[in-house]
Amino acid sequence: MPNQAISRRDANFGAQTFAPLAAPNESAEPDRDTARVSAERCRAGETLSGWPAGVDVPNAGRPAAGLSVVAPLTTRSATRVLAIATTAFTLSFAVWVMFAIVAVPMRAEMGFSESQFALLVALPVLTGSVLRIPVGLLADVVGGRKSMTCLLVATAIPTFLVSQVNSFDQALVLAAFVGLAGTTFAAGASWVSVWQPASKQGLALGVFGAGNVGASITKLFAPALITLVGAGGMVGGILPGGWRFVPVVYAAMLCGVAVATYVFAPREDRRPSRGRAIAQRLKPLSDARVWRFGMYYVTVFGAYVGLALWLPEYLVGVYGLDLVKAGIVTSLFIFPASLLRPLGGLLSDRFGARLVTLMSLTSIAVLATALCLPLNVTSFVALIVLTGVAMGVGKASVFALIPLHYPRDVGSVAGLVGAIGGLGGFILPIAFSSLQNAANDARATFVVLLAVALLSIACLAVAGVPGKSAVEGANA
């Protein structure tokens, strides 16, 4: 196409509209109108560099680091990415917590001790949390489609091999590699955010994050899979039965979703960190703001994981419920804490992610205070369900903050924030148990939750006054 003149107005518009991409870590953020116009210009066929498609850009041979010519934003492509990423993350989350179910019959068969059982269940959570950081960095460079496909395939291999283990040592090594399933969150968050306009990122990340419900899928369906095929297996034993059937099914599903991701996802991968030096990509991880985000996420996600593991035992010990009823009550907590993430994203887009985060943390603190009091079972169930609601909304609002402040580093920042939250889920049950034993009172569990919520509120208060717009300039 022949060269076209670029007017001063167009040049100024491009510089102003895409200023956040040029200086993503500055506290000033684009207002709602700027974000909307940016999205409209992209949908009209403009690239993320801010210049109209087909126009010769000055210094086009030397693009700014991290900016590359990509396909224009379209609603169809963004929706496809969101649907595929959410499906992949939901399945991955189910695999991530697989050992919570399959390790029970494994222990009976191989004679694991209580401590070995606990380590086997917890190890995937630990490795998956830590590995979110490098995976997030990688996703920002190579793109979501490639990174998600590779992660699904890489997770399928150790998942299948779990069906072949005959000792604790073998199971432990494979459990560490199954933790890769948890890293799909960092890759998916990066992938989803770069395909959404700023005005819809909160809702999109909320829908994606609802894949946490995969934990309930495993708890509901894995026991049925264990009993579906007898211990002798099928096809002359080629297809194993009993608990070994579960990892085989999950491995097959991971491969199927990997193929679907590669085939049906948009071919053009958006790579916000392509061409940037590793030092530039790591720089946001040293920001105090990112670590504050991590503290918020410990409260809304780490505590969610901790309570999901702790509640059955608490309900049996304090209220005398049988294990089936305790599981039902725990599910009443888990479902809103997972499925209300889209609502949290929608509220963040409408009222501001920081304000919604503050309201979520405050609600958790108030509810934790009430849960420390003597309660009948009905009141306890009502309060714990409301706590799940607050955590579900808060999980979305915390992650809605990330693309507002770090639009070119969503993968790496989401990886660190997710890692901190995941480590909280690993540590908090230990804190629950320790304080309960020290106080000789099971309600001490919620004193820990109250302390964590108050610390998060204090961190948020240090950052300043919450903004009211969808795209905020506050430090958070």
C-alpha positions in Angstrom: 0.0 0.0 0.0 1.4 3.5 -0.8 2.5 5.7 1.9 -0.2 7.9 3.5 0.3 11.1 5.3 -0.3 11.0 9.1 -1.8 14.1 10.5 -0.7 15.8 13.7 -4.1 15.0 15.2 -3.7 11.2 14.5 -0.1 11.2 15.8 -1.1 12.9 19.0 -4.1 10.6 19.4 -1.9 7.6 19.1 0.6 8.9 21.6 -2.1 9.7 24.2 -4.3 6.7 23.7 -1.5 4.2 24.1 0.5 6.0 26.8 -0.2 3.2 29.3 1.6 0.8 27.1 4.6 3.0 26.8 4.8 3.5 30.6 2.8 0.7 32.2 4.1 1.1 35.7 3.2 4.8 36.2 0.5 5.4 38.7 -1.5 7.5 36.2 -3.9 5.4 34.2 -6.1 6.2 31.2 -9.6 7.2 32.0 -12.7 5.3 30.9 -13.2 7.3 27.7 -9.7 6.7 26.6 -9.9 3.0 27.2 -13.2 2.9 25.3 -11.8 4.8 22.3 -8.7 2.7 22.3 -10.8 -0.4 22.0 -13.0 1.1 19.3 -9.9 2.1 17.2 -8.5 -1.4 17.6 -11.8 -2.9 16.5 -11.7 -0.5 13.5 -8.5 -2.1 12.4 -5.7 -0.4 14.2 -2.8 -2.2 15.7 -1.7 -1.9 19.3 1.1 0.4 18.2 -1.6 3.1 17.9 -1.3 3.6 14.1 -4.0 2.7 11.5 -3.6 -0.6 9.8 -1.8 -0.3 6.4 -0.1 3.0 7.3 3.7 3.2 7.2 4.7 4.0 10.7 7.8 6.1 11.4 10.7 3.9 12.4 8.6 0.9 11.5 11.7 -1.2 11.1 12.6 -0.6 14.8 9.3 -1.0 16.8 9.2 -0.1 20.4 10.1 -3.0 22.7 7.1 -5.2 23.4 4.9 -3.7 20.6 4.3 -5.8 17.6 1.8 -5.6 14.7 -1.0 -8.0 15.6 -4.5 -8.8 14.4 -7.1 -6.3 15.4 -9.3 -6.9 18.5 -12.6 -8.5 17.6 -15.4 -9.6 19.8 -15.5 -13.1 18.2 -11.8 -13.7 18.8 -11.8 -12.4 22.3 -14.8 -14.6 23.2 -13.1 -17.6 21.7 -10.0 -17.0 23.7 -12.0 -16.6 26.9 -14.0 -19.8 26.3 -11.0 -21.9 25.5 -8.9 -20.5 28.3 -11.6 -21.0 30.9 -12.2 -24.6 29.8 -8.5 -25.3 29.9 -8.1 -23.8 33.4 -11.2 -25.5 34.8 -9.9 -28.9 33.7 -6.4 -28.1 34.9 -7.7 -27.0 38.3 -9.5 -30.3 38.6 -6.3 -32.2 37.8 -4.4 -29.9 40.2 -6.4 -31.2 43.2 -6.7 -34.8 41.9 -4.6 -36.2 44.7 -7.2 -35.1 47.3 -9.3 -37.9 46.0 -7.0 -40.5 44.4 -4.5 -40.5 47.3 -7.2 -42.0 49.6 -7.3 -45.4 47.9 -3.6 -45.1 47.1 -2.9 -44.8 50.8 -5.0 -47.9 51.5 -3.2 -49.9 48.7 0.4 -48.8 49.4 0.3 -48.1 53.1 1.1 -44.4 53.2 1.4 -42.7 56.6 -0.7 -39.7 57.6 2.3 -37.3 56.9 3.0 -38.9 53.6 -0.6 -38.6 52.6 -0.7 -34.9 53.6 2.6 -34.2 51.6 1.3 -36.0 48.5 -1.9 -33.9 48.5 -0.2 -30.6 49.2 2.9 -30.9 46.9 1.0 -30.1 43.6 -0.3 -27.0 45.2 3.1 -25.9 46.3 4.9 -26.6 43.0 2.1 -25.2 40.9 2.1 -22.0 42.9 5.9 -21.4 42.7 6.0 -22.2 39.0 3.3 -19.7 38.1 6.0 -17.0 38.1 8.3 -18.3 35.3 5.2 -19.6 33.4 3.7 -16.1 33.5 6.9 -14.5 32.2 7.0 -17.1 29.4 3.4 -16.5 28.4 3.9 -12.8 28.0 6.7 -13.5 25.5 5.5 -16.5 23.5 1.7 -15.9 23.7 -1.2 -17.6 25.3 -2.1 -20.1 22.6 1.3 -21.7 22.5 2.0 -21.6 26.2 -1.5 -23.0 27.1 -1.2 -25.8 24.6 2.3 -26.8 25.8 1.2 -26.7 29.4 -1.7 -29.0 28.8 0.4 -31.5 27.0 3.2 -31.3 29.6 0.7 -31.9 32.4 -1.0 -34.8 30.7 2.3 -36.9 30.7 2.8 -37.0 34.5 -0.9 -37.3 35.0 -1.1 -40.4 33.0 2.0 -41.9 34.7 0.3 -41.6 38.0 -1.8 -44.5 36.9 1.4 -46.6 36.8 2.9 -45.9 40.3 3.6 -48.6 42.8 5.3 -46.7 45.6 5.2 -43.5 47.6 8.4 -42.2 46.1 7.1 -42.6 42.5 3.8 -40.9 43.5 5.6 -38.0 45.1 7.8 -37.2 42.1 4.8 -37.3 39.8 2.7 -35.2 42.1 5.4 -32.5 41.9 5.0 -32.5 38.0 1.2 -32.6 38.2 1.6 -29.2 39.9 2.1 -27.8 36.4 -1.7 -27.9 36.1 -1.8 -25.0 38.5 0.4 -22.8 36.3 -2.3 -22.6 33.6 -3.8 -19.8 35.6 -0.8 -17.5 35.0 -0.8 -18.3 31.3 -4.5 -18.0 30.9 -4.7 -14.6 32.8 -2.1 -13.2 30.4 -3.9 -14.6 27.4 -7.3 -13.4 28.3 -6.4 -9.9 29.3 -4.5 -9.0 26.1 -7.5 -10.0 24.0 -10.0 -7.8 25.9 -10.4 -4.0 25.9 -9.7 -2.3 29.2 -13.4 -1.7 29.9 -14.1 -5.5 29.9 -11.0 -7.0 31.4 -12.4 -7.3 34.9 -15.4 -9.3 33.8 -13.3 -11.5 31.4 -10.7 -12.3 34.1 -13.6 -13.1 36.5 -15.2 -15.5 34.1 -11.8 -17.1 33.5 -11.1 -17.3 37.2 -14.3 -19.2 37.8 -12.4 -22.2 36.6 -11.6 -22.7 40.3 -14.8 -24.7 40.3 -12.7 -27.5 38.8 -12.0 -28.4 42.4 -15.6 -29.3 42.9 -15.6 -31.2 39.7 -12.9 -33.5 41.1 -14.7 -33.9 44.4 -18.0 -34.8 42.8 -16.9 -37.0 39.8 -13.6 -38.5 40.7 -15.1 -40.9 43.3 -17.6 -42.1 40.6 -14.8 -42.7 38.2 -13.0 -44.8 40.8 -16.0 -47.1 41.1 -16.8 -47.1 37.4 -14.1 -49.5 36.3 -13.2 -52.5 38.5 -9.7 -52.9 39.9 -8.9 -55.4 37.1 -9.4 -52.7 34.5 -10.7 -53.2 30.9 -9.3 -54.4 27.6 -7.4 -57.1 29.3 -6.0 -54.7 31.9 -4.5 -52.3 29.3 -6.9 -49.7 30.7 -6.5 -49.7 34.5 -9.4 -49.6 36.9 -10.1 -48.3 40.3 -8.3 -45.2 41.3 -5.8 -45.6 38.5 -8.7 -44.9 36.0 -9.0 -41.3 37.2 -5.5 -40.1 36.0 -6.0 -41.9 32.7 -9.3 -40.1 32.1 -7.8 -36.8 33.1 -4.7 -37.2 30.9 -7.0 -38.0 27.9 -9.1 -34.9 28.6 -6.0 -32.7 28.9 -4.7 -33.9 25.5 -8.1 -33.3 23.9 -8.3 -29.8 25.2 -4.7 -29.2 24.1 -5.7 -30.1 20.6 -8.8 -27.9 20.7 -6.7 -25.0 22.0 -4.2 -25.3 19.2 -6.8 -25.8 16.5 -9.6 -23.4 17.5 -7.8 -20.5 19.3 -6.9 -17.4 17.1 -3.8 -18.1 15.2 -2.2 -14.7 16.0 -0.8 -14.8 19.5 -0.6 -11.5 21.3 2.8 -11.2 23.0 3.0 -8.0 25.1 6.6 -8.6 26.3 8.1 -9.7 23.0 11.4 -8.0 22.4 11.8 -6.7 25.9 14.9 -7.6 27.9 14.5 -10.0 30.9 15.4 -7.2 33.3 12.5 -5.1 32.0 10.1 -8.0 32.4 11.2 -8.7 35.9 11.2 -5.1 37.1 7.5 -5.0 38.0 8.0 -8.0 40.4 10.1 -5.7 42.6 7.2 -3.2 43.0 5.7 -3.0 46.4 2.3 -2.7 44.7 2.6 -6.2 43.3 3.4 -7.6 46.7 0.3 -5.8 48.1 -1.8 -7.5 45.4 -0.3 -10.8 46.6 -1.4 -10.0 50.2 -4.9 -9.3 49.0 -4.9 -12.5 47.1 -3.8 -14.5 50.2 -7.0 -13.3 51.9 -9.4 -14.0 49.0 -7.8 -17.1 47.4 -5.3 -18.5 49.9 -7.9 -18.5 52.7 -10.4 -20.0 50.3 -8.1 -22.9 49.6 -7.3 -23.3 53.3 -11.0 -23.2 54.4 -12.0 -25.6 51.6 -9.5 -28.1 53.1 -10.3 -27.3 56.7 -14.1 -27.0 56.8 -15.0 -30.7 56.7 -12.9 -31.5 59.7 -14.2 -28.4 61.5 -17.8 -29.2 60.9 -17.4 -32.8 62.0 -15.6 -31.8 65.2 -17.5 -28.7 66.2 -21.1 -29.5 65.1 -21.0 -33.3 64.9 -22.0 -33.4 61.2 -21.3 -36.6 59.4 -18.8 -36.4 56.5 -21.4 -36.3 53.8 -23.2 -33.3 55.3 -19.9 -31.6 56.1 -19.0 -32.1 52.4 -22.3 -30.5 51.3 -21.8 -27.5 53.6 -18.2 -27.1 52.3 -19.5 -27.2 48.7 -22.0 -24.4 49.6 -18.9 -22.3 50.5 -16.8 -23.4 47.4 -19.4 -22.7 44.7 -20.0 -19.0 45.4 -16.3 -18.5 46.1 -15.6 -19.9 42.5 -18.7 -19.0 40.4 -19.1 -15.4 41.6 -15.8 -14.3 40.1 -17.6 -13.0 37.0 -19.8 -10.9 39.2 -16.6 -9.5 40.9 -15.2 -8.7 37.5 -18.4 -7.0 36.4 -18.5 -4.9 39.6 -14.8 -4.0 39.1 -15.5 -2.8 35.6 -18.4 -0.7 36.8 -17.2 0.7 40.2 -13.4 0.2 40.1 -11.4 -2.8 41.0 -9.8 -1.2 44.0 -13.1 -0.1 45.6 -14.6 -3.6 45.1 -11.4 -5.2 46.6 -11.8 -2.9 49.7 -15.4 -3.9 50.1 -14.5 -7.6 49.8 -11.7 -7.5 52.3 -13.9 -5.5 54.8 -16.7 -8.0 54.4 -14.4 -10.9 55.1 -13.1 -9.2 58.2 -16.6 -8.6 59.5 -17.7 -12.1 58.8 -14.6 -13.6 60.3 -15.3 -11.6 63.5 -18.8 -13.1 63.6 -17.5 -16.6 63.0 -15.3 -16.3 66.1 -18.5 -16.2 68.2 -20.5 -19.2 69.5 -23.0 -20.0 66.7 -25.6 -22.6 66.0 -25.1 -24.6 62.8 -27.6 -22.7 60.8 -26.0 -19.3 61.6 -22.6 -20.8 60.9 -23.6 -22.1 57.5 -25.1 -18.7 56.5 -22.0 -16.8 57.5 -19.6 -19.2 55.8 -21.6 -19.0 52.5 -21.5 -15.2 52.7 -17.7 -15.5 53.3 -17.5 -17.5 50.1 -19.4 -14.8 48.2 -17.0 -12.1 49.5 -14.0 -14.2 48.5 -15.4 -15.0 45.0 -16.0 -11.3 44.3 -12.6 -10.4 45.8 -10.6 -12.9 43.7 -11.9 -11.2 40.6 -11.3 -7.7 41.7 -7.7 -8.3 42.8 -6.8 -9.7 39.4 -8.7 -6.9 37.6 -6.2 -4.5 39.2 -3.2 -6.2 37.4 -3.9 -5.2 33.7 -4.8 -1.7 34.8 -1.3 -1.1 36.2 0.8 -3.6 34.3 -0.8 -4.0 30.8 2.4 -5.4 29.3 3.3 -7.7 32.2 0.1 -9.4 33.1 1.5 -12.9 32.9 4.5 -12.3 35.1 2.6 -10.2 37.7 -0.3 -12.6 37.7 2.2 -15.4 38.2 3.7 -13.8 41.3 0.4 -12.8 42.7 -1.1 -16.2 42.1 2.0 -17.8 43.6 1.7 -15.8 46.8 -2.0 -16.7 47.1 -1.3 -20.3 46.4 1.4 -20.4 49.1 -1.1 -18.8 51.4 -3.4 -21.8 50.7 -0.5 -24.1 51.6 0.4 -22.3 54.8 -2.9 -21.2 56.3 -4.2 -24.7 57.1 -1.1 -25.2 59.2 -1.8 -21.9 60.9 -5.4 -22.9 61.5 -4.2 -26.2 63.2 -1.5 -24.5 65.2 -3.6 -21.8 66.7 -6.5 -24.2 67.3 -4.2 -26.5 69.3 -2.6 -23.6 71.2 -6.0 -22.0 72.1 -7.8 -25.4 72.5 -10.7 -23.8 70.6 -11.6 -24.6 67.0 -13.0 -21.1 66.5 -9.4 -19.9 66.6 -9.4 -20.8 62.9 -11.3 -17.6 62.2 -9.0 -15.5 64.3 -6.3 -16.3 61.7 -8.7 -15.3 58.9 -9.5 -12.0 60.7 -5.8 -11.2 61.1 -5.0 -11.9 57.5 -8.0 -9.7 56.3 -7.1 -6.8 58.6 -3.5 -6.9 57.4 -4.7 -6.8 53.8 -7.0 -3.8 54.6 -4.0 -2.1 56.2 -1.9 -2.6 53.0 -4.7 -1.2 50.9 -5.1 1.8 53.2 -1.4 2.6 52.9 -1.8 2.8 49.1 -4.3 5.7 49.3 -8.0 6.4 48.7 -9.8 4.0 46.3 -10.8 5.3 42.9 -14.3 5.3 41.6 -13.7 4.9 37.9 -13.3 1.6 36.0 -9.7 2.4 35.3 -8.0 3.9 38.3 -5.0 6.0 38.9 -4.7 5.1 42.6 -1.7 3.0 43.7 -3.8 0.1 45.0 
